[in-house]
Amino acid sequence: MISAIKTLWKNNEENLHNITTNCQTFIDTFLKARQPNRLAYKTLVGKKRKNPVVAQRKWIADCRIDTQENIDWDTVYRSSFLCTKISKLIVFQLKLLHRRLATNSFLTKINLKDDEQCTFCQNEMMTLIHLFWTCSVCTLFWQDFKQWAVNRGELSNTIYLRAYLVLGLNSYKNKRLDFYFLIARFFLWVCKTCNTLPKIENFSPFLSHYDTPRTNT
């Protein structure tokens, strides 16, 4: 018992020294920071934050992405912040990336909806990948959207749209184009919640309700 107490006492002294040292280092950094509140927020959140590995793996499987194809997830999560200041759009994209949008299949599981079929095509179960990519109605919308973007000079006609591109899992490194794809995804979601078919002729009026995208720097 005496030996155990001595060991515990020694460990506590070492831990206390480490805590004191780390605290002093943080205080020095905090006092010198240009944005101390942001530093404090990042420090507190960083202790609780977990890497959403499960959601990332599901997206890779859903989009049939080759495991050799590297995805910069940090850039993916920041992309919405870089292309717009609209909180509604940023929150929507983060919910999508973290797979926290309630599809018909999920609402059926929790007894809030009687039918798990897709709101648009009524042929398959509505999952996230179906809603935003594989649905036949959404496929037609993306084709029309691509032509719309090409006509505006925002997109090359040679670009082949893929699931991980339209979902925002890979940035075009063009803030304006990222913004338009973000609005298009949000447009599909609003159409789903309102039980209306997504048509390209309704997209431009929908787009006009939102601020212009951040320009490239």
TACOR-V139618 format. One record per backbone hydrogen bond with DSSP energy under -0.5 kcal/mol. NH is the residue of the N-H (numbers start at 1). CO is the residue of the C=O. E is the energy in kcal/mol with one decimal. If there is no record, write none. Layout:
BEGIN
nh=NH co=CO e=E
nh=NH co=CO e=E
END
This chain:
BEGIN
nh=5 co=1 e=-2.4
nh=6 co=2 e=-2.2
nh=7 co=3 e=-2.2
nh=8 co=4 e=-2.6
nh=9 co=5 e=-2.7
nh=10 co=6 e=-2.3
nh=11 co=7 e=-2.5
nh=12 co=8 e=-2.4
nh=13 co=9 e=-1.9
nh=14 co=10 e=-2.0
nh=15 co=11 e=-2.7
nh=16 co=12 e=-2.6
nh=17 co=13 e=-2.0
nh=18 co=14 e=-2.2
nh=19 co=15 e=-2.7
nh=20 co=16 e=-2.4
nh=21 co=17 e=-2.4
nh=22 co=18 e=-2.7
nh=23 co=19 e=-2.5
nh=24 co=20 e=-2.3
nh=25 co=21 e=-2.2
nh=26 co=22 e=-2.4
nh=27 co=23 e=-2.4
nh=28 co=24 e=-2.2
nh=29 co=25 e=-2.2
nh=30 co=26 e=-3.2
nh=31 co=27 e=-2.4
nh=32 co=28 e=-1.1
nh=33 co=29 e=-1.0
nh=39 co=35 e=-1.8
nh=40 co=36 e=-2.5
nh=41 co=37 e=-2.4
nh=42 co=38 e=-2.7
nh=43 co=39 e=-2.1
nh=44 co=40 e=-2.3
nh=45 co=41 e=-2.9
nh=46 co=42 e=-2.3
nh=47 co=43 e=-0.8
nh=47 co=44 e=-0.5
nh=48 co=44 e=-0.5
nh=48 co=45 e=-1.2
nh=49 co=45 e=-2.2
nh=53 co=51 e=-2.8
nh=56 co=52 e=-1.9
nh=57 co=53 e=-2.5
nh=58 co=54 e=-2.1
nh=59 co=55 e=-2.1
nh=60 co=56 e=-2.2
nh=61 co=57 e=-2.2
nh=62 co=58 e=-3.0
nh=63 co=59 e=-2.7
nh=64 co=61 e=-0.6
nh=65 co=60 e=-2.3
nh=69 co=66 e=-2.3
nh=70 co=68 e=-0.9
nh=72 co=70 e=-0.5
nh=73 co=71 e=-1.5
nh=76 co=72 e=-2.0
nh=77 co=73 e=-2.6
nh=78 co=74 e=-1.2
nh=79 co=75 e=-1.4
nh=81 co=78 e=-0.6
nh=82 co=78 e=-1.5
nh=83 co=79 e=-1.4
nh=84 co=80 e=-1.1
nh=87 co=85 e=-0.6
nh=90 co=86 e=-2.0
nh=91 co=87 e=-2.8
nh=92 co=88 e=-1.9
nh=93 co=89 e=-2.3
nh=94 co=90 e=-2.1
nh=95 co=91 e=-2.4
nh=96 co=92 e=-2.3
nh=97 co=93 e=-2.6
nh=98 co=94 e=-2.2
nh=99 co=96 e=-1.4
nh=100 co=95 e=-3.5
nh=103 co=101 e=-1.0
nh=105 co=126 e=-1.5
nh=107 co=103 e=-2.5
nh=108 co=104 e=-2.1
nh=109 co=105 e=-1.4
nh=110 co=106 e=-1.5
nh=111 co=108 e=-1.4
nh=112 co=107 e=-3.1
nh=113 co=107 e=-1.0
nh=118 co=124 e=-2.7
nh=122 co=118 e=-0.9
nh=126 co=116 e=-2.8
nh=127 co=125 e=-0.9
nh=131 co=127 e=-2.8
nh=132 co=128 e=-2.3
nh=133 co=129 e=-0.9
nh=134 co=129 e=-2.0
nh=135 co=130 e=-2.2
nh=139 co=135 e=-2.4
nh=140 co=136 e=-1.6
nh=141 co=137 e=-1.7
nh=142 co=138 e=-2.7
nh=143 co=139 e=-1.9
nh=144 co=140 e=-2.2
nh=145 co=141 e=-2.9
nh=146 co=142 e=-2.5
nh=147 co=143 e=-1.9
nh=148 co=144 e=-2.3
nh=149 co=145 e=-2.7
nh=150 co=146 e=-2.5
nh=151 co=147 e=-2.5
nh=152 co=148 e=-1.2
nh=153 co=150 e=-1.3
nh=154 co=149 e=-2.6
nh=155 co=149 e=-1.0
nh=159 co=156 e=-1.4
nh=161 co=159 e=-0.7
nh=165 co=162 e=-0.8
nh=166 co=162 e=-2.2
nh=167 co=163 e=-1.8
nh=168 co=165 e=-1.0
nh=169 co=164 e=-1.8
nh=170 co=164 e=-0.7
nh=178 co=174 e=-2.9
nh=179 co=175 e=-2.1
nh=180 co=176 e=-2.0
nh=181 co=177 e=-2.3
nh=182 co=178 e=-2.1
nh=183 co=179 e=-2.6
nh=184 co=180 e=-2.2
nh=185 co=181 e=-2.3
nh=186 co=182 e=-2.3
nh=187 co=183 e=-2.5
nh=188 co=184 e=-2.0
nh=189 co=185 e=-1.9
nh=190 co=186 e=-2.6
nh=191 co=187 e=-2.4
nh=192 co=188 e=-2.1
nh=193 co=189 e=-2.3
nh=194 co=190 e=-1.9
nh=195 co=191 e=-0.6
nh=195 co=192 e=-0.8
nh=196 co=191 e=-2.5
nh=199 co=197 e=-0.7
nh=202 co=199 e=-1.6
nh=203 co=200 e=-1.1
nh=204 co=200 e=-0.9
nh=206 co=202 e=-1.3
nh=207 co=203 e=-2.8
nh=208 co=204 e=-1.8
nh=209 co=206 e=-1.1
nh=210 co=207 e=-1.9
nh=214 co=83 e=-1.6
END
